[in-house]
Amino acid sequence: MKHLLRFAILGVATGLTGCSSLYFPPPPHAPLLTHQGEFYGSVSTNLQGNTALQGAYGMTDHLGVAGTFSSMHRKKTKRTENIDFGEASLGYFTRLPDKRVLEVYVGGGGGKTERIERDDEQVVTRRLNGTLSKAFAQVNYARKKRDSFTLFKHEFPFTYGAALRLSYLQLNNFQINGVAAPGENNVFFEPITFTRTQIAGPVQLQLLSGQIFGFRSNKYLKAANSVFQVGIVVNLDGNTSFDD
């Protein structure tokens, strides 16, 4: 239980520290595939309203495909933000000794972004919009340790792991108030940790938290938003108890 509380507190703290950016990162996927025919699916969200749908499938005993679609549409007093983004990747996975799993993915994605700014009288003062393109590489590692915590006299098995993602992101077709403006690009590093608790059968509760670091100092495309998601994971024809 202490692992869940530690990750949740870290995620909430980082999730509240972000400032405005034209990019909000979708959560890195961590399907932890182990064999051919295994399917992973998840739906998650966070305090910023960034909702993500993710899926992965083991095509062979070591080769898998994964996809993510995330969407954030939020309106504040002086700002509206709309970001839709999709990703697809191909990966290699393997089971290591002592119930560990290693995954390596490479992929890309794209989407669109928009920010509308208003003054105190709610008059639009600036509109920024453009498209996003991305290429990334990611490594996932999980120690599938047999462990559990007790809540209301019930045992809940859980596991935890980490993911490291390096991404190149490009802001294209950028416009400010309908006038073409120079685009930006950045390189992001996203280290995240996750905890999964088995609820019933193939259904698990997932807490994912981490941070995003940008290698370039930009005005619009910057590492301003942390990574924190709470969601439900479903693993079909897979090893949900992590004990075999």
Order of alpha helices (4+ residues) and beta strands (2+ residues): alpha-beta-beta-beta-beta-beta-beta-beta-beta-beta-beta-beta-beta-beta
